[in-house]
Amino acid sequence: MTPALAAATREQLPHLQPFLADLGAIEATRFLGVGAQGEDVYSVRHANGASHWRIALDATGIISTAWVSAGP
C-alpha cells in the first residue's frame, strides 16, 4: 500500500471494521472487470450481504487505490 492509502485506511478503520463485520464471512469473490480509471472491480458476497471493491496499483505495483462500498 502506498503511504497515503495506508494513512487513509487507518483513518477510516473505525468505520470500515464494523461495516465489514456486519456483512459476515466472505463466501465468494467475483472479478467484474476494469473500471473507467483503470481499477479492478470486484463483487464480494458475504454471509449477510455484499460489498464492491475497486483496487488499483501504481506503476511500481503497489496498491494505490482501494475503495469499498455496499453491494446490491
For each residue, the residues with C-beta under 8 A, 3 or more apart:
1: 5 6 9 62 63 64 66
2: 5 6 58 62 63 64
3: 6 7
4: 7 8 64
5: 1 2 8 9 63 64 65 66
6: 1 2 3 9 10
7: 3 4 10 11
8: 4 5 11 12
9: 1 5 6 12 13 16 66
10: 6 7 13
11: 7 8
12: 8 9 15 16
13: 9 10 16 17
14: 17 18
15: 12 18 19
16: 9 12 13 19 20 68
17: 13 14 20 21
18: 14 15 21 22
19: 15 16 22 23 68 70
20: 16 17 23 46 51 68
21: 17 18 24
22: 18 19 48 49
23: 19 20 46 47 48 49 50 51
24: 21 46 47 48 49
25: 46 47
26: 29 44 45 46
27: 45 46 47
28: 44 45
29: 26 42 43 44 45
30: 42 43 44 45
31: 40 41 42
32: 41 42 43 52
33: 40 41
34: 38 39 40 41
35: 38 39 40 41 54
36:
37: 56 65
38: 34 35 56
39: 34 35 54 55 56 65 67
40: 31 33 34 35 54 55 56
41: 31 32 33 34 35 52 53 54
42: 29 30 31 32 52 53 54 55
43: 29 30 32 50 51 52 53 71
44: 26 28 29 30 50 51 52 53 71
45: 26 27 28 29 30 50 71
46: 20 23 24 25 26 27 49 50 51
47: 23 24 25 27
48: 22 23 24
49: 22 23 24 46 70 71
50: 23 43 44 45 46 70 71 72
51: 20 23 43 44 46 68 69 70 71
52: 32 41 42 43 44 68 69 70 71
53: 41 42 43 44 66 67 68
54: 35 39 40 41 42 65 66 67 68
55: 39 40 42 63 65 66 67
56: 37 38 39 40 63 64 65 66
57: 60 61 62 63 64
58: 2 61 62 63 64
59:
60: 57
61: 57 58
62: 1 2 57 58
63: 1 2 5 55 56 57 58 66
64: 1 2 4 5 56 57 58
65: 5 37 39 54 55 56
66: 1 5 9 53 54 55 56 63
67: 39 53 54 55
68: 16 19 20 51 52 53 54
69: 51 52
70: 19 49 50 51 52
71: 43 44 45 49 50 51 52
72: 50
